[in-house]
Amino acid sequence: MNRLNGKVAIVTGASSGIGRATAKLFAAEGAKVVVGARRGNELESLVAEIKAAGGEAAALAGDVRSEDYHKALVALAVERYGKLDIAFNNAGTLGEAGPSTEVSEQGFAEALAINLTASFLAAKHQIGEMLKHGGGSVIFTSTFVGHTVGFPGVAAYAASKSGLIGLTQALAAEFGPQNVRVNAILPGAVDTDMYRDMNDTPEKQAFVTNLHALKRVSRPEEIARSVLYLASDDASFVTGTASLVDGGLSITRT
Ligand SMILES: NC(=O)c1ccc[n+]([C@@H]2O[C@H](COP(=O)([O-])OP(=O)(O)OC[C@H]3O[C@@H](n4cnc5c(N)ncnc54)[C@H](OP(=O)(O)O)[C@@H]3O)[C@@H](O)[C@H]2O)c1
């Protein structure tokens, strides 16, 4: 408890899954949280849940492809809570999947826009604010796909998400001297809407489950705890990492 006391955080992709679980955990650990995603109703119910549990949160609905949306999220954090210490840039999409010979330019570009360009735009405005108050922690949600494991049919997802690892390293090197830490988290399969959309049969779920050394997929709350670590002062010497939280998927060959 209280590992984020006095901290102010932005969490994107907070309307469901990993982002929602992380926003709740951040608030339970004492952070004041600004939550973002497109589905405003889901955000409002999250804010109500956090407040009912004694926490503090504010919501702003929008699309992460808009640079103005990131400016507005940062402005809300500053107006409401005075500063910004932590940003979890987690909103993401699978994008257009299927044989790469058939993926459209638009489908490929959309995955890049949501998963990669939006993360850059977010960090651009978040870090500017963090620098005013002595630093902070930025975390991107990447994935093992396209980093430790190649999968067929997900070129746009893999390219955009592995691009986040380069972005992480560049920003960590650039802003480390000013005490801004930047890390990427790489979950294995997590039981969320995205996972269920991708794996819509018991056979597909069994295949994915079996890829993990732990022979199960993760709950969103398990990923949230690793994000909490990277966000907190417990990770004060951790920056520039691609942090696998994948149940041993990347080392499993059986
Ligand atoms: N589940 C897995 O197995 C897994 C594994 C590795 C990495 N990940 C990554 O984890 C992150 C969270 O996904 P999840 O598994 O928790 O799935 P999820 O429940 O579907 O969450 C995706 C989140 O991203 C938001 N989002 C998507 N496009 C957006 C846009 N254009 N603007 C604003 N928000 C947008 C969604 O909100 P709205 O729809 O309300 O906008 C939602 O809150 C993603 O980046 C995903 O790639 C997931």
The ligand as an SDF file (V2000), in Angstrom:
LIG
                    3D

 48 52  0  0  0  0  0  0  0  0999 V2000
   -4.1340   -9.0370  -24.0110 N   0  0  0  0  0  0  0  0  0  0  0  0
   -2.9530   -9.4560  -24.4010 C   0  0  0  0  0  0  0  0  0  0  0  0
   -2.7300  -10.6850  -24.5460 O   0  0  0  0  0  0  0  0  0  0  0  0
   -1.8300   -8.4780  -24.6390 C   0  0  0  0  0  0  0  0  0  0  0  0
   -0.5130   -8.9620  -24.7080 C   0  0  0  0  0  0  0  0  0  0  0  0
    0.5310   -8.0760  -24.9180 C   0  0  0  0  0  0  0  0  0  0  0  0
    0.2680   -6.7110  -25.0440 C   0  0  0  0  0  0  0  0  0  0  0  0
   -1.0260   -6.2610  -24.9850 N   0  0  0  0  0  0  0  0  0  0  0  0
   -1.2400   -4.8220  -25.1090 C   0  0  0  0  0  0  0  0  0  0  0  0
   -1.8770   -4.3630  -23.9330 O   0  0  0  0  0  0  0  0  0  0  0  0
   -2.5390   -3.1260  -24.1980 C   0  0  0  0  0  0  0  0  0  0  0  0
   -3.9160   -3.1600  -23.5600 C   0  0  0  0  0  0  0  0  0  0  0  0
   -4.7040   -4.1450  -24.2130 O   0  0  0  0  0  0  0  0  0  0  0  0
   -5.6800   -5.1260  -23.4310 P   0  0  0  0  0  0  0  0  0  0  0  0
   -5.1810   -6.4910  -23.6330 O   0  0  0  0  0  0  0  0  0  0  0  0
   -5.9090   -4.6230  -22.0530 O   0  0  0  0  0  0  0  0  0  0  0  0
   -6.9840   -5.0240  -24.3560 O   0  0  0  0  0  0  0  0  0  0  0  0
   -8.3010   -4.1390  -24.2610 P   0  0  0  0  0  0  0  0  0  0  0  0
   -9.0420   -4.4770  -23.0310 O   0  0  0  0  0  0  0  0  0  0  0  0
   -8.9520   -4.2940  -25.5840 O   0  0  0  0  0  0  0  0  0  0  0  0
   -7.7410   -2.6550  -24.0980 O   0  0  0  0  0  0  0  0  0  0  0  0
   -7.3350   -1.8440  -25.1690 C   0  0  0  0  0  0  0  0  0  0  0  0
   -7.4340   -0.4130  -24.6840 C   0  0  0  0  0  0  0  0  0  0  0  0
   -6.9070    0.4800  -25.6700 O   0  0  0  0  0  0  0  0  0  0  0  0
   -7.8390    1.5320  -25.8700 C   0  0  0  0  0  0  0  0  0  0  0  0
   -7.7220    2.0560  -27.2370 N   0  0  0  0  0  0  0  0  0  0  0  0
   -7.6270    1.3450  -28.3860 C   0  0  0  0  0  0  0  0  0  0  0  0
   -7.5640    2.1860  -29.4390 N   0  0  0  0  0  0  0  0  0  0  0  0
   -7.6340    3.4470  -28.9370 C   0  0  0  0  0  0  0  0  0  0  0  0
   -7.6290    4.7490  -29.5110 C   0  0  0  0  0  0  0  0  0  0  0  0
   -7.5340    4.9180  -30.8520 N   0  0  0  0  0  0  0  0  0  0  0  0
   -7.7140    5.8180  -28.7010 N   0  0  0  0  0  0  0  0  0  0  0  0
   -7.8290    5.6660  -27.3560 C   0  0  0  0  0  0  0  0  0  0  0  0
   -7.8200    4.4680  -26.7500 N   0  0  0  0  0  0  0  0  0  0  0  0
   -7.7250    3.3620  -27.5300 C   0  0  0  0  0  0  0  0  0  0  0  0
   -9.2020    0.8710  -25.6260 C   0  0  0  0  0  0  0  0  0  0  0  0
  -10.1580    1.8400  -25.2560 O   0  0  0  0  0  0  0  0  0  0  0  0
  -11.4070    2.3390  -26.1290 P   0  0  0  0  0  0  0  0  0  0  0  0
  -11.8490    1.1850  -26.9980 O   0  0  0  0  0  0  0  0  0  0  0  0
  -12.4040    2.7310  -25.0880 O   0  0  0  0  0  0  0  0  0  0  0  0
  -10.8680    3.4940  -26.8990 O   0  0  0  0  0  0  0  0  0  0  0  0
   -8.8810   -0.0080  -24.4410 C   0  0  0  0  0  0  0  0  0  0  0  0
   -8.9700    0.7190  -23.2320 O   0  0  0  0  0  0  0  0  0  0  0  0
   -2.5390   -2.9630  -25.7130 C   0  0  0  0  0  0  0  0  0  0  0  0
   -1.5540   -2.0250  -26.0790 O   0  0  0  0  0  0  0  0  0  0  0  0
   -2.1690   -4.3520  -26.2080 C   0  0  0  0  0  0  0  0  0  0  0  0
   -1.5270   -4.3320  -27.4610 O   0  0  0  0  0  0  0  0  0  0  0  0
   -2.0660   -7.1120  -24.7680 C   0  0  0  0  0  0  0  0  0  0  0  0
  1  2  1  0
  2  3  2  0
  2  4  1  0
  4  5  1  0
  4 48  2  0
  5  6  2  0
  6  7  1  0
  7  8  2  0
  8  9  1  0
  8 48  1  0
  9 10  1  0
  9 46  1  0
 10 11  1  0
 11 12  1  0
 11 44  1  0
 12 13  1  0
 13 14  1  0
 14 15  2  0
 14 16  1  0
 14 17  1  0
 17 18  1  0
 18 19  2  0
 18 20  1  0
 18 21  1  0
 21 22  1  0
 22 23  1  0
 23 24  1  0
 23 42  1  0
 24 25  1  0
 25 26  1  0
 25 36  1  0
 26 27  1  0
 26 35  1  0
 27 28  2  0
 28 29  1  0
 29 30  1  0
 29 35  2  0
 30 31  1  0
 30 32  2  0
 32 33  1  0
 33 34  2  0
 34 35  1  0
 36 37  1  0
 36 42  1  0
 37 38  1  0
 38 39  2  0
 38 40  1  0
 38 41  1  0
 42 43  1  0
 44 45  1  0
 44 46  1  0
 46 47  1  0
M  CHG  2   8   1  16  -1
M  END
$$$$
